[in-house]
Amino acid sequence: MALKPDFSKGLVPAILQDNQTKQVLMLGYMNEEAYELTLRDKVCWFYSRSKGRLWKKGESSKNYQHVEDIRLDCDQDTILVMVTPDGPTCHTGNTSCFNTEVPFFVDSLEQIVTSRVNSDDEKSYTQYLLKSGVEKITKKFGEEAFEVVIAAMKKDKAELTNETADVLYHLFVLLNACGVSISEVKAVLQSRHQKSGNFKGERKDIKKW
């Protein structure tokens, strides 16, 4: 985050993109002070052209945009900010100001589970599971995994698809309860992928694909 945009011409456009889903969330403008505050606080600050002042995104809604990474374009005059949002980015309550459809990635489950943990919805099934503890979650995960086995044995494609979705959901709840992030799982997968094919002989101490 040591990159410095070119503010010689005044305000610089800043595009916010969800670090998990890659959905474009909004376009705002930063002056040099807003940029420095963004670096300092690790949440997004902008300069409001209509209000003529600095403003922290989320100062009213509390849906702050937590900075994960900052990138500049080739001319150093446009900022791309990768963020983890606390909630909807748009003032209308929509996830994005652009209202664009985004493909659902499995990684999104992590964000969904986290958002349910921090919500005030007492009817949330996710909250119920997490409050019940790891033993309850592992039991549910085991039940759902067994349902996948049954569906596969029955060669029921529709049931297998639905049960697999249930397994993935409960897996992400279990990971959250145990403090494991999907990025840590990805790191293991990447490590195994890199090892695959690098060894001519079989080595029992190295897991590879």
C-alpha positions as YAML, in Angstrom:
chain: A
units: angstrom
residues:
- id: 1
  name: MET
  ca: [0.00, 0.00, 0.00]
- id: 2
  name: ALA
  ca: [2.96, 2.35, -0.52]
- id: 3
  name: LEU
  ca: [1.65, 3.24, -3.99]
- id: 4
  name: LYS
  ca: [0.94, 6.93, -4.51]
- id: 5
  name: PRO
  ca: [-1.63, 8.12, -7.07]
- id: 6
  name: ASP
  ca: [-1.05, 11.25, -9.16]
- id: 7
  name: PHE
  ca: [-3.13, 13.98, -7.49]
- id: 8
  name: SER
  ca: [-1.64, 16.77, -9.62]
- id: 9
  name: LYS
  ca: [-4.94, 17.20, -11.48]
- id: 10
  name: GLY
  ca: [-7.12, 17.13, -8.36]
- id: 11
  name: LEU
  ca: [-9.51, 14.34, -7.45]
- id: 12
  name: VAL
  ca: [-8.75, 10.76, -8.44]
- id: 13
  name: PRO
  ca: [-11.51, 8.20, -9.13]
- id: 14
  name: ALA
  ca: [-11.50, 5.24, -6.75]
- id: 15
  name: ILE
  ca: [-13.26, 1.98, -7.64]
- id: 16
  name: LEU
  ca: [-14.27, -0.35, -4.81]
- id: 17
  name: GLN
  ca: [-14.29, -4.08, -5.54]
- id: 18
  name: ASP
  ca: [-15.30, -6.85, -3.17]
- id: 19
  name: ASN
  ca: [-12.16, -8.81, -2.29]
- id: 20
  name: GLN
  ca: [-14.07, -12.11, -2.08]
- id: 21
  name: THR
  ca: [-16.70, -12.01, -4.82]
- id: 22
  name: LYS
  ca: [-14.84, -9.55, -7.14]
- id: 23
  name: GLN
  ca: [-18.09, -7.61, -7.60]
- id: 24
  name: VAL
  ca: [-17.61, -3.91, -8.41]
- id: 25
  name: LEU
  ca: [-19.29, -2.06, -5.54]
- id: 26
  name: MET
  ca: [-19.04, 1.67, -6.24]
- id: 27
  name: LEU
  ca: [-17.11, 4.56, -7.71]
- id: 28
  name: GLY
  ca: [-16.02, 7.48, -5.54]
- id: 29
  name: TYR
  ca: [-13.37, 10.19, -5.60]
- id: 30
  name: MET
  ca: [-10.36, 10.73, -3.37]
- id: 31
  name: ASN
  ca: [-8.11, 13.70, -2.84]
- id: 32
  name: GLU
  ca: [-4.69, 13.23, -1.29]
- id: 33
  name: GLU
  ca: [-5.99, 13.62, 2.26]
- id: 34
  name: ALA
  ca: [-8.75, 11.04, 1.73]
- id: 35
  name: TYR
  ca: [-6.17, 8.63, 0.33]
- id: 36
  name: GLU
  ca: [-3.85, 9.10, 3.30]
- id: 37
  name: LEU
  ca: [-6.74, 8.58, 5.72]
- id: 38
  name: THR
  ca: [-7.66, 5.40, 3.85]
- id: 39
  name: LEU
  ca: [-4.12, 4.10, 4.26]
- id: 40
  name: ARG
  ca: [-4.06, 5.07, 7.91]
- id: 41
  name: ASP
  ca: [-7.45, 3.73, 8.98]
- id: 42
  name: LYS
  ca: [-7.62, 0.75, 6.58]
- id: 43
  name: VAL
  ca: [-11.20, 1.79, 5.73]
- id: 44
  name: CYS
  ca: [-12.25, 3.89, 2.75]
- id: 45
  name: TRP
  ca: [-12.40, 7.67, 2.86]
- id: 46
  name: PHE
  ca: [-13.60, 9.84, -0.02]
- id: 47
  name: TYR
  ca: [-14.02, 13.47, -0.95]
- id: 48
  name: SER
  ca: [-17.67, 14.36, -1.52]
- id: 49
  name: ARG
  ca: [-18.04, 16.74, -4.45]
- id: 50
  name: SER
  ca: [-21.62, 17.56, -3.50]
- id: 51
  name: LYS
  ca: [-20.91, 18.20, 0.20]
- id: 52
  name: GLY
  ca: [-17.46, 19.66, -0.37]
- id: 53
  name: ARG
  ca: [-15.86, 17.68, 2.43]
- id: 54
  name: LEU
  ca: [-14.14, 14.45, 3.36]
- id: 55
  name: TRP
  ca: [-16.37, 11.54, 4.35]
- id: 56
  name: LYS
  ca: [-15.76, 8.04, 5.63]
- id: 57
  name: LYS
  ca: [-17.76, 5.45, 3.72]
- id: 58
  name: GLY
  ca: [-20.18, 3.96, 6.23]
- id: 59
  name: GLU
  ca: [-20.14, 6.91, 8.64]
- id: 60
  name: SER
  ca: [-23.96, 6.85, 8.70]
- id: 61
  name: SER
  ca: [-24.83, 3.22, 7.92]
- id: 62
  name: LYS
  ca: [-21.81, 1.72, 9.74]
- id: 63
  name: ASN
  ca: [-21.23, -0.42, 6.64]
- id: 64
  name: TYR
  ca: [-17.53, 0.36, 6.53]
- id: 65
  name: GLN
  ca: [-15.35, -0.80, 3.65]
- id: 66
  name: HIS
  ca: [-12.26, -2.50, 5.08]
- id: 67
  name: VAL
  ca: [-9.24, -2.19, 2.79]
- id: 68
  name: GLU
  ca: [-7.52, -5.43, 1.78]
- id: 69
  name: ASP
  ca: [-5.39, -4.15, -1.11]
- id: 70
  name: ILE
  ca: [-4.88, -1.03, -3.23]
- id: 71
  name: ARG
  ca: [-3.84, -1.01, -6.88]
- id: 72
  name: LEU
  ca: [-3.24, 1.75, -9.41]
- id: 73
  name: ASP
  ca: [-3.82, 1.79, -13.14]
- id: 74
  name: CYS
  ca: [-0.99, 2.27, -15.63]
- id: 75
  name: ASP
  ca: [-1.31, 6.10, -15.55]
- id: 76
  name: GLN
  ca: [-1.31, 6.25, -11.76]
- id: 77
  name: ASP
  ca: [-4.53, 8.29, -11.80]
- id: 78
  name: THR
  ca: [-7.21, 5.70, -10.98]
- id: 79
  name: ILE
  ca: [-7.39, 3.68, -7.77]
- id: 80
  name: LEU
  ca: [-8.75, 0.15, -7.39]
- id: 81
  name: VAL
  ca: [-9.49, -0.65, -3.75]
- id: 82
  name: MET
  ca: [-10.12, -4.27, -2.81]
- id: 83
  name: VAL
  ca: [-12.38, -4.27, 0.25]
- id: 84
  name: THR
  ca: [-14.28, -6.44, 2.68]
- id: 85
  name: PRO
  ca: [-17.57, -4.62, 3.28]
- id: 86
  name: ASP
  ca: [-19.40, -4.71, 6.61]
- id: 87
  name: GLY
  ca: [-22.71, -4.63, 4.74]
- id: 88
  name: PRO
  ca: [-24.40, -3.25, 1.62]
- id: 89
  name: THR
  ca: [-22.25, -0.64, -0.11]
- id: 90
  name: CYS
  ca: [-25.02, 1.32, -1.85]
- id: 91
  name: HIS
  ca: [-27.11, 3.83, 0.14]
- id: 92
  name: THR
  ca: [-30.21, 2.13, -1.32]
- id: 93
  name: GLY
  ca: [-29.38, -1.03, 0.61]
- id: 94
  name: ASN
  ca: [-28.13, -2.92, -2.43]
- id: 95
  name: THR
  ca: [-24.84, -4.76, -2.30]
- id: 96
  name: SER
  ca: [-23.47, -2.72, -5.21]
- id: 97
  name: CYS
  ca: [-24.26, 0.72, -6.61]
- id: 98
  name: PHE
  ca: [-24.21, -0.91, -10.06]
- id: 99
  name: ASN
  ca: [-26.77, -3.64, -9.24]
- id: 100
  name: THR
  ca: [-24.90, -6.12, -11.42]
- id: 101
  name: GLU
  ca: [-25.43, -9.85, -11.21]
- id: 102
  name: VAL
  ca: [-22.34, -11.63, -9.95]
- id: 103
  name: PRO
  ca: [-21.58, -15.34, -10.30]
- id: 104
  name: PHE
  ca: [-21.84, -17.11, -6.96]
- id: 105
  name: PHE
  ca: [-18.49, -18.50, -5.88]
- id: 106
  name: VAL
  ca: [-18.08, -21.08, -3.15]
- id: 107
  name: ASP
  ca: [-15.79, -18.58, -1.39]
- id: 108
  name: SER
  ca: [-18.86, -16.38, -0.95]
- id: 109
  name: LEU
  ca: [-20.14, -18.83, 1.66]
- id: 110
  name: GLU
  ca: [-17.42, -17.64, 4.03]
- id: 111
  name: GLN
  ca: [-18.62, -14.05, 3.73]
- id: 112
  name: ILE
  ca: [-22.26, -15.10, 4.07]
- id: 113
  name: VAL
  ca: [-21.57, -17.11, 7.23]
- id: 114
  name: THR
  ca: [-19.56, -14.22, 8.72]
- id: 115
  name: SER
  ca: [-22.32, -11.73, 7.95]
- id: 116
  name: ARG
  ca: [-24.87, -13.98, 9.69]
- id: 117
  name: VAL
  ca: [-22.64, -14.20, 12.75]
- id: 118
  name: ASN
  ca: [-22.58, -10.41, 13.05]
- id: 119
  name: SER
  ca: [-26.26, -9.85, 12.23]
- id: 120
  name: ASP
  ca: [-29.08, -9.21, 14.70]
- id: 121
  name: ASP
  ca: [-31.31, -11.87, 13.15]
- id: 122
  name: GLU
  ca: [-32.22, -14.20, 16.00]
- id: 123
  name: LYS
  ca: [-33.92, -16.56, 13.51]
- id: 124
  name: SER
  ca: [-30.63, -17.15, 11.67]
- id: 125
  name: TYR
  ca: [-29.88, -20.87, 11.34]
- id: 126
  name: THR
  ca: [-26.19, -20.04, 11.11]
- id: 127
  name: GLN
  ca: [-26.30, -18.22, 14.46]
- id: 128
  name: TYR
  ca: [-28.18, -21.17, 15.97]
- id: 129
  name: LEU
  ca: [-25.51, -23.62, 14.83]
- id: 130
  name: LEU
  ca: [-22.59, -21.50, 16.00]
- id: 131
  name: LYS
  ca: [-24.18, -20.90, 19.39]
- id: 132
  name: SER
  ca: [-24.78, -24.66, 19.70]
- id: 133
  name: GLY
  ca: [-21.06, -25.35, 19.44]
- id: 134
  name: VAL
  ca: [-18.66, -27.44, 17.39]
- id: 135
  name: GLU
  ca: [-20.12, -30.77, 18.51]
- id: 136
  name: LYS
  ca: [-23.54, -29.84, 17.10]
- id: 137
  name: ILE
  ca: [-22.03, -28.50, 13.87]
- id: 138
  name: THR
  ca: [-19.88, -31.59, 13.28]
- id: 139
  name: LYS
  ca: [-22.94, -33.79, 13.86]
- id: 140
  name: LYS
  ca: [-24.92, -31.85, 11.24]
- id: 141
  name: PHE
  ca: [-21.97, -31.91, 8.84]
- id: 142
  name: GLY
  ca: [-21.72, -35.69, 9.24]
- id: 143
  name: GLU
  ca: [-25.44, -36.11, 8.61]
- id: 144
  name: GLU
  ca: [-25.29, -34.02, 5.45]
- id: 145
  name: ALA
  ca: [-22.18, -35.86, 4.22]
- id: 146
  name: PHE
  ca: [-24.00, -39.17, 4.67]
- id: 147
  name: GLU
  ca: [-26.93, -37.77, 2.65]
- id: 148
  name: VAL
  ca: [-24.46, -37.08, -0.18]
- id: 149
  name: VAL
  ca: [-23.32, -40.70, -0.06]
- id: 150
  name: ILE
  ca: [-26.92, -41.94, -0.21]
- id: 151
  name: ALA
  ca: [-27.77, -39.65, -3.14]
- id: 152
  name: ALA
  ca: [-24.68, -40.82, -5.01]
- id: 153
  name: MET
  ca: [-25.53, -44.48, -4.43]
- id: 154
  name: LYS
  ca: [-29.07, -43.82, -5.69]
- id: 155
  name: LYS
  ca: [-27.61, -42.06, -8.73]
- id: 156
  name: ASP
  ca: [-30.06, -39.23, -8.07]
- id: 157
  name: LYS
  ca: [-28.37, -36.21, -9.67]
- id: 158
  name: ALA
  ca: [-30.80, -33.60, -8.35]
- id: 159
  name: GLU
  ca: [-30.62, -34.91, -4.80]
- id: 160
  name: LEU
  ca: [-26.85, -35.21, -4.99]
- id: 161
  name: THR
  ca: [-26.59, -31.59, -6.13]
- id: 162
  name: ASN
  ca: [-28.78, -30.32, -3.29]
- id: 163
  name: GLU
  ca: [-27.10, -32.42, -0.62]
- id: 164
  name: THR
  ca: [-23.66, -31.29, -1.81]
- id: 165
  name: ALA
  ca: [-24.77, -27.68, -1.38]
- id: 166
  name: ASP
  ca: [-25.84, -28.51, 2.20]
- id: 167
  name: VAL
  ca: [-22.47, -30.14, 2.90]
- id: 168
  name: LEU
  ca: [-20.56, -27.11, 1.63]
- id: 169
  name: TYR
  ca: [-22.67, -24.75, 3.73]
- id: 170
  name: HIS
  ca: [-22.18, -26.77, 6.91]
- id: 171
  name: LEU
  ca: [-18.47, -27.11, 6.14]
- id: 172
  name: PHE
  ca: [-18.09, -23.32, 6.03]
- id: 173
  name: VAL
  ca: [-20.00, -22.98, 9.30]
- id: 174
  name: LEU
  ca: [-17.67, -25.56, 10.85]
- id: 175
  name: LEU
  ca: [-14.58, -23.75, 9.53]
- id: 176
  name: ASN
  ca: [-15.87, -20.49, 11.00]
- id: 177
  name: ALA
  ca: [-16.51, -22.11, 14.37]
- id: 178
  name: CYS
  ca: [-12.96, -23.51, 14.39]
- id: 179
  name: GLY
  ca: [-11.34, -20.24, 13.26]
- id: 180
  name: VAL
  ca: [-10.16, -21.59, 9.91]
- id: 181
  name: SER
  ca: [-10.42, -19.37, 6.82]
- id: 182
  name: ILE
  ca: [-10.88, -20.59, 3.26]
- id: 183
  name: SER
  ca: [-7.64, -18.80, 2.35]
- id: 184
  name: GLU
  ca: [-5.77, -21.19, 4.67]
- id: 185
  name: VAL
  ca: [-7.41, -24.16, 2.94]
- id: 186
  name: LYS
  ca: [-6.50, -22.67, -0.44]
- id: 187
  name: ALA
  ca: [-2.88, -22.35, 0.66]
- id: 188
  name: VAL
  ca: [-2.75, -26.08, 1.41]
- id: 189
  name: LEU
  ca: [-4.37, -26.89, -1.93]
- id: 190
  name: GLN
  ca: [-1.90, -24.64, -3.76]
- id: 191
  name: SER
  ca: [1.01, -26.25, -1.95]
- id: 192
  name: ARG
  ca: [-0.14, -29.72, -2.95]
- id: 193
  name: HIS
  ca: [-0.70, -28.60, -6.52]
- id: 194
  name: GLN
  ca: [2.83, -27.23, -6.73]
- id: 195
  name: LYS
  ca: [4.28, -30.47, -5.35]
- id: 196
  name: SER
  ca: [2.37, -32.58, -7.84]
- id: 197
  name: GLY
  ca: [4.64, -33.77, -10.62]
- id: 198
  name: ASN
  ca: [7.80, -32.45, -8.98]
- id: 199
  name: PHE
  ca: [8.87, -35.86, -7.74]
- id: 200
  name: LYS
  ca: [9.58, -38.89, -9.90]
- id: 201
  name: GLY
  ca: [9.26, -41.36, -7.08]
- id: 202
  name: GLU
  ca: [6.50, -41.84, -4.54]
- id: 203
  name: ARG
  ca: [7.10, -40.22, -1.17]
- id: 204
  name: LYS
  ca: [4.70, -41.12, 1.61]
- id: 205
  name: ASP
  ca: [5.51, -38.00, 3.62]
- id: 206
  name: ILE
  ca: [4.32, -35.66, 0.85]
- id: 207
  name: LYS
  ca: [0.69, -35.36, -0.11]
- id: 208
  name: LYS
  ca: [0.29, -34.53, -3.75]
- id: 209
  name: TRP
  ca: [-2.39, -34.71, -6.41]
...
